[in-house]
Amino acid sequence: MKKIVVTLITAAVLGLSSTITVDGFSSPESMIIKNQNVFVSNVGKELNPTLKDGDGFISKLDKSGNIKELNFIEGLDAPKGMGIIGDVLYIADIDTLRGFDINSKEEIFSLVFSGVNFLNDITVKDSNTLFISASDIGAIYSVNISKKSYTKIINFTVANGLHYEDGILYAAELGSSSQSMFDGKGKLYKIDLNDKNKLTLLSNFEGVLDGVQKVGNDIYVSDWGKTKKSGIVRVYNINTKKETIINHELFEGSADFWIDKENKKLYLPQMIGGKISIIDL
């Protein structure tokens, strides 16, 4: 069931990065790393982010792309964004934020969001706080883990990818409205939590924006593109405001990625293609 395809292309020839591609997943949406383990959220056989059918699951891989447990955590509905605090893996699952002990796989946290049907991405602030986006109602919430409570911090159109760093929340829109989520008009913003949650537009580019991660002065943003195989990863430099694109083959639904800063590799789920790619940056 597992298939690993390794593509090694020298930069001198085509300017492309070396890539490991692993297939056998079910609509993989998000990836995150804890120590030497890579976790992948799988929405399920049907690519429906709001369907409560119980066939969603989390896979566990090593950093080389070898699958340790395809069905590491089972029985979810449509798991998407993930965040890790200590040994607890928090997962956005339609209307519920779930937490699982990574060692025992036991569910130890559950928080239902009223009136929400599309929880999407997660970013961690500290040992007791995380932020989570709700795409369907255009909102970003702050979650207090110990109190099992949540507070809306800002209305944000089709909220998707999130990344927190030093009082700033970087946030990407999936599209221009909840009725037109895939119209290719989503933008990248920053939210200054120290200045009354001031919202500032960063990008000139627009797209079907998904994952966000900041590394140094660069903000990486995945963009689904307009067709099945037109996904890309954009890079925005906060100092120069220069916008570039990672020179790589096009992806089939470039979703919520994770960058391993130590090894300089980008772990990207191709949601439409049912596979993940590990890209040497």
Protein Blocks (a to p, Z undefined) as FASTA:
>chain_A
ZZcddddddfklnopacddddehiehiabdcdehjbccdddfbjblcfkbcghpaccddd
dfkopafblblpghiabdcbdddehjaccddehjaccdddfklopafbdcddehiabdfb
dcdfblmbccdddfknopaddddfklopaddfbdcehiabdcdeehiacdddfblbfklm
mnopaccddddfkngoiacdfbfbdcddfbdcdehjbccdddebjbfblcccddddfklo
pacdddddddehiadddddfklopacdddfknopacdddZZ
